[in-house]
Structures are given as C-alpha cells and as structure tokens.
Amino acid sequence: MKYPYYPGCSLEKNASAYHVSTLRVAREFGIEFSELDDWNCCGATEYISLNEMAAYSLVARNLVLAKEQIKSGGHVPQLVAPCSACFLNLSKAEAYLTNNPPLSQRVNLALEAGGLHYDPGGLAVRHLLDVFVNDIGYDAIAAKVKRPLKNLRIAPYYGCLIVRPRFQGVFDDFEYPDTLDRLMASLGAVVVDYPLKAQCCGGHMTQISEDTAMDILNRLLRSAAEKETDVIVTLCPMCQLNLDAYQDAVNRYYKTNYHIPILYFTQVMGLALGLTPESLEIGKEFIDARPALSKIDHEAAQDDQPVKPRRPGKEELPMPRMPKPELAKER
C-alpha cells in the first residue's frame, strides 16, 4: 500500500530517528510512504495565533501537493503525518477550509500567487499510529515479532494533540486512549498503567516559563518513575524532545534522579521486529536507552538457556526397601 507522507521539519533534524525508524518498520509490512515533493513547514503551533491567513495558506499549500500526488501516483486519498503538531495543523486546515467557504476563498487568493488552487474535501489526514494499528492491525504486527519485549516496562505517552480536538473523525478515546498501549502489548512488552498518558508535555513552555515547564515535566516523569517504567514511548517530536532533552534540567531543579529513556514507538516496534538498534537510530537520544533495552537481551538469554535436570533430593532417590518381617504366628 502506498501513502502520501508528510514528514515535517522536526523529522529532518532533531527527530530524524522517528523518520528513519518509520520508513524502516513500514518496509517490514510492505507499506510505502511517498514523501510529498517540495513540502513546506506546517507552521507548528504558534503561527496561527500570529497570522491566521498566512498560517492556513502555508498549510493549504501542502494539501494541494498531497492531492496532486494522489492523482498522479495511484496513492490512497490520504495524507499521513507522524508528527502530532503537523497532524493537527493539516487536519484542522482541511476541516476548516471544507466547512468555511469564505476562508477557503481567501486562502485560494493567497495560493494564486504561487499558481496554486485548493478544492477542499475528500482528503483524510491521518496520524502514523492510526495507520499502523488500523490498517495493519495488532494481530498482523504481533505475527511479525521476532524479539518479544519481555519484561520491558513501557509507559505509552500520547501527548495532547493526536486525539483532540478530532477534526476528522476518531481513532481513539480523547481522555484515555489505548491504541498505543495495545500496540506495545502486541510486541510483548509490559504496559504500565500511565495515568498522565494524554497530558500536555508543555510544548514550548521551556522557552517561556521555566517554572511552569519544569513542573509539567516533573509530574510526567514522576508518574512514570512511580510505575518503575523502563522506557517512555511517544509519537510526538515535541514530547520526545521535552522529556528527553530537559530531563537533566528537571533533575537539577527538583534534586531528583530520573533516568528514563524516551523513544519513538516506531523504534520500539523495530526492535521487536528484529531490526538492529543502529538501524533505528537508537543511541542518539540524550538519555541513552541502550542500558534499559539490554534487559530484553538478558531475559531472552535466560529463556534460551537449556533446562538442566534437577538433582533430586534424598527423599526422592529410589532407595532399596527391606521387606517387612512377618510376625511370628502364635502357637
């Protein structure tokens, strides 16, 4: 199956491990993600509050490119975005342009400057997680597992953007999602009950209010640590960056000692499918995940040991038994 694919800016730089692992894992299931040609930034989360028209026009240009690629390349009429912020902006723009003709008209005036025009409607914007769990499915994924993640305690972290405000339908519960939980379980991991799984990571609050940012991140890390989490698994570059890059800052701020690796769900999938950590760019994160992941190999090595016969105890040894003497008959 062939999907138009919008990687977004983060996946070309600090979240390259997400991009590389996504393409590598997709190949295992015969899925081809065809990157949009000449795509541009989605505007992230702030631009729409600064210049609404420019922000929608910026996103709409990517929607135009997606539809052109679908027409010419035999792709499904969908656009897949791994980044949660990109997914939000693309799906929001598609929904607003479809339901607001005056906005669509103004955006098309801006697009005309680049010789483009967009007719909204008919394009489904989907998050990468949605594609894996609903188009491939848990059973098909479990059938491909070569290296079960036995005894690896994983906290699934969704963040706040992919299940709300749900501009184009629903693929998970907006308060307590479970698709990532079920996916990790299908890989053989121990999925911890992580109550803050859909809470915000703070976004760019690290650049606005250090006190607020540290409080948000500390709560997320403390909750995971209380569950004896080995790895937090996420699906958003901003969430991964905040929890990974600022974890040492949280430790200094609160005199804590968190050391919880933050990986993308596609990296963890790749490990379970038997791919090497190097091919998934594991080791590029600030909090090195390799010590925690060695637990998988340790448990696998224990399972592979031949079962040695147990030495029986004395009471279990076959001992000769003297026949009981017959009682002398009375005369």
C-alpha angles and dihedrals in degrees: 000000000000123000131183105243131207110193099180128210099289094059090059093056130012094009097046089124088064092052095045095046092046093056093042095051094043089057090060089063098041093253121143120202108200110203116227111254114242095357120173136211116291092223094252115231106309106048096076090061091053102044116003098186094048091046095052091044090051092053094040091059088063091049089054090052091049094053092046090052092048091053095048103036108042093245126155111266092257138098119216121208122182094190113083094214091050090047090052095048095044095047092043093051092048091050096045094046090049095049100035112057095180090055090047090052093052092047091052090054087059093045091053088070087069095040093255136126131187127207104193124218134061097060120109114204110205136184117236092243090057090055095050098047099037106030097036098024136209096272094052090048093048090051090060096051112121099165111038113209092234116184092356105137109219128187109203111218118191101172122211106288113063101060099035141091086007104208096177109035131293132285098166143015111280096216103036111013120188109180093099090044091055092045092054090047090053087058091057097255126141103246111210121213099253108186095189094054095121098038122116119263091214097259109216092350088115086072095044110037120008093191092054094043094050091049093052094047093044092055091051094048095042092053091051093046091051088058091052090243118188097192136008110218120203141172102208126082092213092051091047092049095049097046094041106037096038098041092097089049090054090051091053093044097050100024089241129143106221116162104169118147117227115213136173116251091240091059091054091046089053092053091052090049089057099257119144121256089237093057089053093047092243107164096048093092120100093238101052110234096195097087090053092044092052084076088075093057091043092055092043090051090052091050091050095055112111113250108251119214112258117240106240120233123245093262090056096051116104104250125189112255122213113222113253110254115248114245113250112255116244114246 
